[in-house]
Each structure stands twice: as C-alpha cells, then as structure tokens.
Amino acid sequence: MPKLSPELLSVLRCPVTGSHLVQEGEELVTVTADDSGNKLRYRIEDGIPLLLPPELLSAATGAPAVEGDAGEPDGAQHDGGPDAEGQEGTRQKGAGQEGTAPRHAAE
C-alpha cells in the first residue's frame, strides 16, 4: 500500500475526535484517544481513506449505491442541463419542498 501524501495527512482529521491521523499500513489511526481511551482506526481502500465513524461504516459499505440519487433531497428530481428535446431542465417538487421562484445565473 502506498503511503498517503504528507499534504493530505496534514488536513485529514478524525470525524469523531477531531484528532490528527497517522498512517499505519492500510489504516489511519488517531493520534489522540477518544473518551473511552481508544485510538480509532480507519481503513484505506484503493488509496481512499474511509473516514466514517464506526457505527456508520457498516451501513455505508453494506448499502448498494443507487445511480442518480447522489445529493438530491427525498423525492426531488433535478436535471440542470438540456433534455433530449433541447429544453432546459426543471426541478420538480419533492417531499417537503414548497414552490420557490427559479434562480437565474445573473443572481
């Protein structure tokens, strides 16, 4: 496993404690312990540190990614570009969204 760059390590922090992280093999380890006295460990997969708290990591790695649901609120659909007919995309109301005026690039 190649080492992460010193520049990347200098900005990464533990999401639970805020501690600096050091690389030990294929894991990042907190410099300071948490409230229970444990140093937290985070896996590195394909060169990408998985900085999720332990209780969320199993849920994130066990759930398959759904294509097209990245970043949209529940029930919202958005297509900012032109559609197949060349018309500008629209945002449809999803759960919890009230009607709002469209925002224009000049704003």
C-alpha positions, 0 to 999 in steps of 0.5 A: 500500500502506498503511503498517503501524501504528507499534504493530505495527512496534514488536513485529514482529521478524525470525524469523531475526535477531531484528532490528527491521523497517522498512517499505519499500513492500510489504516489511519489511526488517531493520534489522540484517544477518544473518551473511552481511551481508544485510538480509532482506526480507519481503513484505506481502500484503493488509496481512499481513506474511509473516514466514517465513524464506526457505527456508520461504516457498516451501513455505508459499505453494506448499502448498494449505491443507487445511480442518480440519487447522489445529493438530491433531497427525498423525492426531488428530481433535478436535471440542470442541463438540456433534455433530449428535446433541447429544453432546459431542465426543471426541478420538480417538487419533492417531499417537503419542498414548497414552490420557490421562484427559479434562480437565474445565473445573473443572481 
